Amino acid sequence: MDKEQILEEARIYRTLSNDLKDSWIKVLKWKKLSQAELSRRTEISERTISQIINGERIGTVDSIVMMCLAANIPGDISEHLIRLSGNILLLTNEDHIMYRYVLQNRYNSSLSDIRQFLFDIGSETYIKFPAISW
């Protein structure tokens, strides 16, 4: 990661509020990603994604993590969105430990590449990832 990318991520992080909808809108705009494309990448319906972003539905930690990874959102920003959604990543939950790792270290990979990585290291968490490539 280069200096410009680090500074850009820090700049975006500083603009995020404690409002779920506002934060998601800013992040998706920054990533130049529509809800429709996010739906395609995650295999979560566009309606469900809209409801999660608008705070009309509480998304599961699994769905929020998939949305963050599909949008290639860096770990700190992803964890902010996860917290705003009413979820937390627990260090006592193996899936959550794997999520934390991929959010911090593999967020620039596709979901299918992350799925393959998790499979290769023997983590059952890979099952939760869509078996598609985009």
C-alpha positions as CSV (number, residue, x, y, z in Angstrom):
1,M,0.0,0.0,0.0
2,D,1.4,3.4,-0.9
3,K,1.3,6.7,1.0
4,E,-1.5,8.2,-1.2
5,Q,-3.7,5.2,-0.6
6,I,-3.2,5.3,3.2
7,L,-4.0,9.1,3.2
8,E,-7.0,8.6,1.0
9,E,-8.4,5.9,3.3
10,A,-7.8,8.1,6.3
11,R,-9.5,11.0,4.7
12,I,-12.6,8.9,3.9
13,Y,-12.6,7.5,7.4
14,R,-12.6,11.0,8.9
15,T,-15.7,11.9,6.8
16,L,-17.8,9.1,8.1
17,S,-20.5,9.9,10.7
18,N,-22.3,7.7,13.1
19,D,-25.2,7.5,10.7
20,L,-25.3,4.1,8.9
21,K,-27.0,5.4,5.7
22,D,-24.8,8.5,5.4
23,S,-21.6,6.4,5.9
24,W,-22.7,3.7,3.4
25,I,-23.6,6.4,0.8
26,K,-20.2,8.1,1.2
27,V,-18.3,4.8,1.0
28,L,-20.2,3.6,-2.1
29,K,-19.7,6.9,-3.8
30,W,-16.0,6.8,-3.0
31,K,-15.8,3.3,-4.4
32,K,-17.9,4.3,-7.4
33,L,-20.1,1.3,-6.7
34,S,-23.9,1.1,-7.1
35,Q,-26.2,-0.9,-4.8
36,A,-27.1,-3.0,-7.9
37,E,-23.4,-3.9,-8.5
38,L,-23.0,-4.7,-4.8
39,S,-26.0,-7.0,-5.1
40,R,-24.5,-8.7,-8.1
41,R,-21.2,-9.3,-6.4
42,T,-22.6,-10.5,-3.1
43,E,-25.7,-12.4,-4.3
44,I,-27.7,-10.4,-1.7
45,S,-30.8,-8.9,-3.3
46,E,-30.7,-5.3,-4.2
47,R,-33.8,-4.7,-2.0
48,T,-32.1,-6.3,1.0
49,I,-28.9,-4.2,0.5
50,S,-31.0,-1.1,0.2
51,Q,-32.9,-1.9,3.4
52,I,-29.6,-2.6,5.3
53,I,-28.0,0.6,4.1
54,N,-31.2,2.7,4.9
55,G,-31.4,1.1,8.4
56,E,-34.7,-0.5,7.6
57,R,-33.4,-4.0,8.2
58,I,-30.7,-5.2,10.6
59,G,-28.2,-7.0,8.4
60,T,-26.4,-10.0,9.8
61,V,-22.7,-9.8,10.4
62,D,-22.2,-12.2,7.5
63,S,-24.1,-9.9,5.1
64,I,-22.4,-6.7,6.2
65,V,-18.9,-8.4,5.9
66,M,-19.8,-9.6,2.4
67,M,-21.0,-6.1,1.4
68,C,-17.7,-4.6,2.7
69,L,-15.5,-7.1,1.0
70,A,-17.4,-7.0,-2.2
71,A,-16.9,-3.2,-2.2
72,N,-13.2,-3.6,-1.4
73,I,-13.6,-1.4,1.7
74,P,-10.5,-1.3,4.0
75,G,-10.7,-3.0,7.4
76,D,-11.0,0.1,9.6
77,I,-13.8,1.5,7.5
78,S,-15.5,-1.9,7.3
79,E,-15.4,-2.3,11.1
80,H,-17.0,1.2,11.4
81,L,-19.9,0.1,9.1
82,I,-20.2,-3.2,11.0
83,R,-20.5,-1.4,14.3
84,L,-23.1,1.1,12.9
85,S,-25.1,-1.9,11.7
86,G,-25.4,-3.1,15.2
87,N,-23.0,-5.9,14.9
88,I,-19.5,-6.7,16.3
89,L,-16.8,-9.1,15.4
90,L,-16.1,-11.3,18.3
91,L,-12.7,-12.8,19.0
92,T,-14.4,-15.8,20.4
93,N,-16.0,-16.7,17.1
94,E,-13.9,-18.5,14.5
95,D,-15.9,-17.0,11.6
96,H,-15.5,-13.5,13.0
97,I,-11.7,-14.0,13.4
98,M,-11.5,-15.0,9.8
99,Y,-13.7,-12.0,8.8
100,R,-11.4,-9.7,10.7
101,Y,-8.3,-11.1,9.0
102,V,-9.7,-10.8,5.5
103,L,-11.1,-7.4,6.1
104,Q,-7.7,-6.1,7.2
105,N,-5.5,-8.1,4.8
106,R,-7.4,-9.2,1.8
107,Y,-10.1,-6.5,1.2
108,N,-8.8,-5.8,-2.3
109,S,-9.5,-9.4,-3.4
110,S,-12.6,-10.6,-5.0
111,L,-15.1,-12.6,-2.9
112,S,-14.2,-15.7,-4.9
113,D,-10.5,-15.2,-4.2
114,I,-11.2,-14.8,-0.5
115,R,-13.4,-17.9,-0.6
116,Q,-10.5,-19.8,-2.1
117,F,-8.1,-18.5,0.4
118,L,-10.3,-19.5,3.3
119,F,-10.8,-23.0,1.7
120,D,-7.0,-23.3,1.2
121,I,-6.2,-22.6,4.9
122,G,-8.9,-25.0,6.0
123,S,-11.4,-22.5,7.4
124,E,-15.0,-23.6,7.1
125,T,-15.9,-19.9,6.8
126,Y,-15.4,-20.2,3.0
127,I,-18.9,-21.8,2.8
128,K,-20.5,-18.4,3.6
129,F,-18.9,-16.8,0.5
130,P,-20.6,-16.8,-2.9
131,A,-18.9,-19.2,-5.4
132,I,-18.9,-16.6,-8.1
133,S,-16.3,-14.4,-9.7
134,W,-16.8,-10.9,-10.8
